[in-house]
Amino acid sequence: MKLEYKRRAIYTVLSEVISEQDLLDTMWHWQNTYSEKSHFELNHFLSDCKNISEIASNRSWLYRKIIALLITEEKELKQDPLPLMLAYKEDKLSVNNDISNNRENWSEIFTTVMIELFSKLRSDTERSVSRYVTQHAIKLDLPQSLVHSLHVWTDKKETIDAHEADRAQLQKLLNLTYIALCEYIGPIKADLSLSNAIKEASFVHNRSELDARLLL
């Protein structure tokens, strides 16, 4: 049996109970894992999709309907969904790339803000603030790579690896740094220092589509 025929049959049946993203994600799962297997593996395929309630609650019916379609006339089938699947996959890759690029930009912007915040501190105050931030960062819901990178950064002042962190997590870390500054240099100086750091980051990264002020 041709692969296209099997794909059309499965798509025709599943499109009756699920739509859009779930449908195309499910079709890709079938394509990547089950397309070259016997139709007797359909039960395993449907079982894999038990996280989708519409499939889990209709599994027996879906199985019988797909088997029936596999031996029916081609006119009963919808068009081959492969073009839709490929377009969906391309869009998904594009979105993931955009997210990755945004996180990389945030990483650079965040590093600039932190460097500016620490550049005006006395060496002893800098050590105290660094120690405060690294000790308390462990308690926040942050990627371990970010916490480790922060610890390394306090010694070497290299770029902070924030690629696995989103903007909300970087906001938490910047807020923690601000609290530490308030503790050791006072809230008035801390406010001024943070404001200047954001302005500097906005200037340095003026060609970025991201606004440093969104880290506040």
C-alpha positions as YAML, in Angstrom:
chain: A
units: angstrom
residues:
- id: 1
  name: MET
  ca: [0.00, 0.00, 0.00]
- id: 2
  name: LYS
  ca: [1.33, 3.41, -0.95]
- id: 3
  name: LEU
  ca: [2.49, 5.67, 1.86]
- id: 4
  name: GLU
  ca: [0.41, 8.54, 0.49]
- id: 5
  name: TYR
  ca: [-2.75, 6.43, 0.63]
- id: 6
  name: LYS
  ca: [-2.14, 5.48, 4.27]
- id: 7
  name: ARG
  ca: [-1.38, 9.09, 5.18]
- id: 8
  name: ARG
  ca: [-4.58, 10.30, 3.52]
- id: 9
  name: ALA
  ca: [-6.67, 7.68, 5.31]
- id: 10
  name: ILE
  ca: [-5.31, 8.54, 8.74]
- id: 11
  name: TYR
  ca: [-5.62, 12.26, 8.09]
- id: 12
  name: THR
  ca: [-9.20, 11.86, 6.87]
- id: 13
  name: VAL
  ca: [-10.28, 10.09, 10.06]
- id: 14
  name: LEU
  ca: [-8.31, 12.13, 12.59]
- id: 15
  name: SER
  ca: [-9.50, 15.40, 11.06]
- id: 16
  name: GLU
  ca: [-13.01, 14.45, 12.23]
- id: 17
  name: VAL
  ca: [-12.01, 14.65, 15.88]
- id: 18
  name: ILE
  ca: [-9.00, 17.01, 16.11]
- id: 19
  name: SER
  ca: [-7.88, 20.04, 14.16]
- id: 20
  name: GLU
  ca: [-5.04, 22.45, 13.41]
- id: 21
  name: GLN
  ca: [-1.91, 22.08, 15.56]
- id: 22
  name: ASP
  ca: [-2.88, 18.82, 17.30]
- id: 23
  name: LEU
  ca: [-3.80, 17.26, 13.97]
- id: 24
  name: LEU
  ca: [-0.56, 18.21, 12.21]
- id: 25
  name: ASP
  ca: [1.59, 17.30, 15.23]
- id: 26
  name: THR
  ca: [-0.13, 13.90, 15.30]
- id: 27
  name: MET
  ca: [0.37, 13.41, 11.57]
- id: 28
  name: TRP
  ca: [4.08, 14.15, 11.96]
- id: 29
  name: HIS
  ca: [4.29, 11.62, 14.78]
- id: 30
  name: TRP
  ca: [2.73, 9.02, 12.52]
- id: 31
  name: GLN
  ca: [4.95, 10.03, 9.60]
- id: 32
  name: ASN
  ca: [8.17, 9.83, 11.62]
- id: 33
  name: THR
  ca: [7.41, 6.72, 13.66]
- id: 34
  name: TYR
  ca: [4.73, 4.57, 12.04]
- id: 35
  name: SER
  ca: [4.52, 5.37, 8.34]
- id: 36
  name: GLU
  ca: [6.74, 2.45, 7.35]
- id: 37
  name: LYS
  ca: [5.09, -0.01, 9.75]
- id: 38
  name: SER
  ca: [2.18, -2.36, 9.21]
- id: 39
  name: HIS
  ca: [-1.36, -1.06, 9.66]
- id: 40
  name: PHE
  ca: [-1.56, -3.50, 12.57]
- id: 41
  name: GLU
  ca: [0.58, -0.96, 14.45]
- id: 42
  name: LEU
  ca: [-2.25, 1.59, 14.30]
- id: 43
  name: ASN
  ca: [-3.37, 0.69, 17.81]
- id: 44
  name: HIS
  ca: [0.10, 1.53, 19.13]
- id: 45
  name: PHE
  ca: [0.05, 4.79, 17.21]
- id: 46
  name: LEU
  ca: [-3.33, 5.79, 18.65]
- id: 47
  name: SER
  ca: [-2.17, 4.74, 22.10]
- id: 48
  name: ASP
  ca: [0.81, 7.08, 21.73]
- id: 49
  name: CYS
  ca: [-1.67, 9.91, 21.24]
- id: 50
  name: LYS
  ca: [-3.55, 9.30, 24.49]
- id: 51
  name: ASN
  ca: [-2.56, 12.79, 25.68]
- id: 52
  name: ILE
  ca: [-5.11, 14.11, 23.17]
- id: 53
  name: SER
  ca: [-8.46, 13.49, 24.83]
- id: 54
  name: GLU
  ca: [-10.41, 13.31, 21.55]
- id: 55
  name: ILE
  ca: [-8.23, 10.40, 20.44]
- id: 56
  name: ALA
  ca: [-8.04, 8.68, 23.83]
- id: 57
  name: SER
  ca: [-11.83, 8.60, 24.23]
- id: 58
  name: ASN
  ca: [-12.48, 7.39, 20.66]
- id: 59
  name: ARG
  ca: [-9.55, 5.07, 20.08]
- id: 60
  name: SER
  ca: [-11.49, 1.92, 19.16]
- id: 61
  name: TRP
  ca: [-13.79, 3.81, 16.81]
- id: 62
  name: LEU
  ca: [-10.86, 5.62, 15.18]
- id: 63
  name: TYR
  ca: [-9.01, 2.36, 14.66]
- id: 64
  name: ARG
  ca: [-11.98, 0.69, 12.97]
- id: 65
  name: LYS
  ca: [-12.65, 3.77, 10.83]
- id: 66
  name: ILE
  ca: [-9.04, 3.99, 9.63]
- id: 67
  name: ILE
  ca: [-8.89, 0.28, 8.81]
- id: 68
  name: ALA
  ca: [-12.14, 0.61, 6.88]
- id: 69
  name: LEU
  ca: [-10.81, 3.56, 4.91]
- id: 70
  name: LEU
  ca: [-7.62, 1.71, 4.04]
- id: 71
  name: ILE
  ca: [-9.67, -0.74, 1.99]
- id: 72
  name: THR
  ca: [-12.19, 1.73, 0.57]
- id: 73
  name: GLU
  ca: [-12.16, 3.71, -2.63]
- id: 74
  name: GLU
  ca: [-9.70, 6.58, -2.96]
- id: 75
  name: LYS
  ca: [-12.50, 9.09, -3.58]
- id: 76
  name: GLU
  ca: [-13.50, 8.74, 0.09]
- id: 77
  name: LEU
  ca: [-10.17, 10.19, 1.22]
- id: 78
  name: LYS
  ca: [-9.15, 13.78, 1.73]
- id: 79
  name: GLN
  ca: [-6.26, 15.22, -0.21]
- id: 80
  name: ASP
  ca: [-2.73, 14.27, 0.84]
- id: 81
  name: PRO
  ca: [-1.92, 16.45, 3.89]
- id: 82
  name: LEU
  ca: [1.83, 16.37, 3.22]
- id: 83
  name: PRO
  ca: [1.97, 19.94, 1.82]
- id: 84
  name: LEU
  ca: [0.15, 21.20, 4.94]
- id: 85
  name: MET
  ca: [2.48, 19.19, 7.16]
- id: 86
  name: LEU
  ca: [5.59, 20.58, 5.49]
- id: 87
  name: ALA
  ca: [4.32, 24.16, 5.70]
- id: 88
  name: TYR
  ca: [3.47, 23.66, 9.38]
- id: 89
  name: LYS
  ca: [6.91, 22.22, 10.09]
- id: 90
  name: GLU
  ca: [8.60, 25.15, 8.35]
- id: 91
  name: ASP
  ca: [6.52, 27.67, 10.33]
- id: 92
  name: LYS
  ca: [7.36, 25.87, 13.55]
- id: 93
  name: LEU
  ca: [11.09, 25.97, 12.79]
- id: 94
  name: SER
  ca: [10.81, 29.66, 11.99]
- id: 95
  name: VAL
  ca: [9.09, 30.39, 15.32]
- id: 96
  name: ASN
  ca: [11.68, 28.35, 17.22]
- id: 97
  name: ASN
  ca: [14.47, 30.25, 15.48]
- id: 98
  name: ASP
  ca: [12.85, 33.56, 16.38]
- id: 99
  name: ILE
  ca: [12.60, 32.49, 20.03]
- id: 100
  name: SER
  ca: [16.22, 31.38, 20.00]
- id: 101
  name: ASN
  ca: [17.35, 34.68, 18.45]
- id: 102
  name: ASN
  ca: [15.30, 36.69, 20.93]
- id: 103
  name: ARG
  ca: [16.81, 34.82, 23.87]
- id: 104
  name: GLU
  ca: [20.28, 35.40, 22.47]
- id: 105
  name: ASN
  ca: [19.57, 39.11, 22.19]
- id: 106
  name: TRP
  ca: [18.17, 39.23, 25.71]
- id: 107
  name: SER
  ca: [21.32, 37.47, 26.91]
- id: 108
  name: GLU
  ca: [23.48, 40.22, 25.41]
- id: 109
  name: ILE
  ca: [21.26, 43.03, 26.68]
- id: 110
  name: PHE
  ca: [21.08, 41.52, 30.17]
- id: 111
  name: THR
  ca: [24.88, 41.20, 30.30]
- id: 112
  name: THR
  ca: [25.27, 44.87, 29.35]
- id: 113
  name: VAL
  ca: [22.88, 45.90, 32.14]
- id: 114
  name: MET
  ca: [24.74, 43.79, 34.71]
- id: 115
  name: ILE
  ca: [28.17, 45.08, 33.65]
- id: 116
  name: GLU
  ca: [26.95, 48.65, 33.96]
- id: 117
  name: LEU
  ca: [25.42, 47.98, 37.38]
- id: 118
  name: PHE
  ca: [28.65, 46.53, 38.75]
- id: 119
  name: SER
  ca: [31.04, 48.93, 37.03]
- id: 120
  name: LYS
  ca: [30.32, 51.77, 39.47]
- id: 121
  name: LEU
  ca: [30.70, 49.68, 42.63]
- id: 122
  name: ARG
  ca: [33.74, 49.58, 44.89]
- id: 123
  name: SER
  ca: [35.51, 46.24, 44.77]
- id: 124
  name: ASP
  ca: [34.39, 45.20, 48.25]
- id: 125
  name: THR
  ca: [30.78, 46.21, 47.53]
- id: 126
  name: GLU
  ca: [30.90, 44.41, 44.22]
- id: 127
  name: ARG
  ca: [31.96, 41.21, 45.97]
- id: 128
  name: SER
  ca: [29.18, 41.58, 48.55]
- id: 129
  name: VAL
  ca: [26.51, 42.19, 45.90]
- id: 130
  name: SER
  ca: [27.83, 39.32, 43.75]
- id: 131
  name: ARG
  ca: [27.78, 36.95, 46.73]
- id: 132
  name: TYR
  ca: [24.23, 38.01, 47.66]
- id: 133
  name: VAL
  ca: [22.93, 37.50, 44.11]
- id: 134
  name: THR
  ca: [24.57, 34.13, 43.50]
- id: 135
  name: GLN
  ca: [23.46, 32.77, 46.89]
- id: 136
  name: HIS
  ca: [19.84, 33.79, 46.41]
- id: 137
  name: ALA
  ca: [19.60, 33.02, 42.69]
- id: 138
  name: ILE
  ca: [19.56, 29.30, 43.51]
- id: 139
  name: LYS
  ca: [16.19, 29.79, 45.21]
- id: 140
  name: LEU
  ca: [14.61, 31.29, 42.08]
- id: 141
  name: ASP
  ca: [13.02, 29.28, 39.28]
- id: 142
  name: LEU
  ca: [15.93, 29.78, 36.89]
- id: 143
  name: PRO
  ca: [17.75, 27.47, 34.44]
- id: 144
  name: GLN
  ca: [20.77, 25.88, 36.09]
- id: 145
  name: SER
  ca: [22.95, 27.03, 33.18]
- id: 146
  name: LEU
  ca: [22.01, 30.64, 33.96]
- id: 147
  name: VAL
  ca: [22.80, 30.30, 37.67]
- id: 148
  name: HIS
  ca: [26.15, 28.69, 36.88]
- id: 149
  name: SER
  ca: [26.97, 31.31, 34.24]
- id: 150
  name: LEU
  ca: [26.12, 34.08, 36.70]
- id: 151
  name: HIS
  ca: [28.51, 32.59, 39.23]
- id: 152
  name: VAL
  ca: [31.29, 32.49, 36.61]
- id: 153
  name: TRP
  ca: [30.44, 35.99, 35.43]
- id: 154
  name: THR
  ca: [30.95, 37.51, 38.88]
- id: 155
  name: ASP
  ca: [34.63, 36.51, 38.57]
- id: 156
  name: LYS
  ca: [35.40, 36.97, 34.88]
- id: 157
  name: LYS
  ca: [32.71, 39.43, 33.69]
- id: 158
  name: GLU
  ca: [32.22, 37.51, 30.46]
- id: 159
  name: THR
  ca: [28.86, 37.33, 28.68]
- id: 160
  name: ILE
  ca: [26.18, 35.72, 30.86]
- id: 161
  name: ASP
  ca: [24.76, 32.61, 29.19]
- id: 162
  name: ALA
  ca: [21.04, 33.36, 29.34]
- id: 163
  name: HIS
  ca: [20.05, 31.45, 26.22]
- id: 164
  name: GLU
  ca: [17.83, 29.04, 28.16]
- id: 165
  name: ALA
  ca: [16.13, 31.82, 30.12]
- id: 166
  name: ASP
  ca: [13.11, 33.84, 29.02]
- id: 167
  name: ARG
  ca: [12.56, 37.51, 29.75]
- id: 168
  name: ALA
  ca: [10.48, 36.83, 32.89]
- id: 169
  name: GLN
  ca: [13.35, 34.82, 34.40]
- id: 170
  name: LEU
  ca: [15.86, 37.55, 33.59]
- id: 171
  name: GLN
  ca: [13.54, 40.07, 35.21]
- id: 172
  name: LYS
  ca: [13.61, 37.96, 38.39]
- id: 173
  name: LEU
  ca: [17.40, 37.94, 38.35]
- id: 174
  name: LEU
  ca: [17.65, 41.67, 37.69]
- id: 175
  name: ASN
  ca: [15.18, 42.35, 40.48]
- id: 176
  name: LEU
  ca: [17.30, 40.22, 42.82]
- id: 177
  name: THR
  ca: [20.37, 42.26, 41.82]
- id: 178
  name: TYR
  ca: [18.46, 45.47, 42.52]
- id: 179
  name: ILE
  ca: [17.51, 44.18, 45.99]
- id: 180
  name: ALA
  ca: [21.18, 43.43, 46.67]
- id: 181
  name: LEU
  ca: [22.14, 46.94, 45.55]
- id: 182
  name: CYS
  ca: [19.53, 48.43, 47.87]
- id: 183
  name: GLU
  ca: [21.02, 46.39, 50.69]
- id: 184
  name: TYR
  ca: [24.60, 47.57, 50.14]
- id: 185
  name: ILE
  ca: [24.40, 51.05, 48.56]
- id: 186
  name: GLY
  ca: [20.89, 52.15, 49.51]
- id: 187
  name: PRO
  ca: [17.67, 52.43, 47.47]
- id: 188
  name: ILE
  ca: [18.34, 55.93, 46.07]
- id: 189
  name: LYS
  ca: [21.71, 54.98, 44.58]
- id: 190
  name: ALA
  ca: [20.31, 51.61, 43.52]
- id: 191
  name: ASP
  ca: [17.47, 53.29, 41.60]
- id: 192
  name: LEU
  ca: [19.89, 55.65, 39.84]
- id: 193
  name: SER
  ca: [22.31, 52.85, 39.05]
- id: 194
  name: LEU
  ca: [19.58, 50.65, 37.56]
- id: 195
  name: SER
  ca: [18.17, 53.53, 35.51]
- id: 196
  name: ASN
  ca: [21.59, 54.34, 34.08]
- id: 197
  name: ALA
  ca: [22.28, 50.68, 33.32]
- id: 198
  name: ILE
  ca: [19.04, 50.35, 31.34]
- id: 199
  name: LYS
  ca: [19.82, 53.55, 29.41]
- id: 200
  name: GLU
  ca: [23.30, 52.26, 28.60]
- id: 201
  name: ALA
  ca: [21.94, 48.92, 27.39]
- id: 202
  name: SER
  ca: [19.36, 50.71, 25.23]
- id: 203
  name: PHE
  ca: [22.14, 52.80, 23.68]
- id: 204
  name: VAL
  ca: [24.54, 49.90, 23.11]
- id: 205
  name: HIS
  ca: [21.83, 47.67, 21.61]
- id: 206
  name: ASN
  ca: [19.94, 50.40, 19.77]
- id: 207
  name: ARG
  ca: [19.68, 48.24, 16.64]
- id: 208
  name: SER
  ca: [18.02, 45.40, 18.50]
- id: 209
  name: GLU
  ca: [14.28, 44.86, 18.14]
- id: 210
  name: LEU
  ca: [14.16, 44.24, 21.90]
- id: 211
  name: ASP
  ca: [13.71, 47.06, 24.41]
- id: 212
  name: ALA
  ca: [16.02, 46.89, 27.44]
- id: 213
  name: ARG
  ca: [13.36, 48.70, 29.50]
- id: 214
  name: LEU
  ca: [11.22, 45.53, 29.30]
- id: 215
  name: LEU
  ca: [13.64, 43.90, 31.75]
- id: 216
  name: LEU
  ca: [12.37, 46.20, 34.49]
...
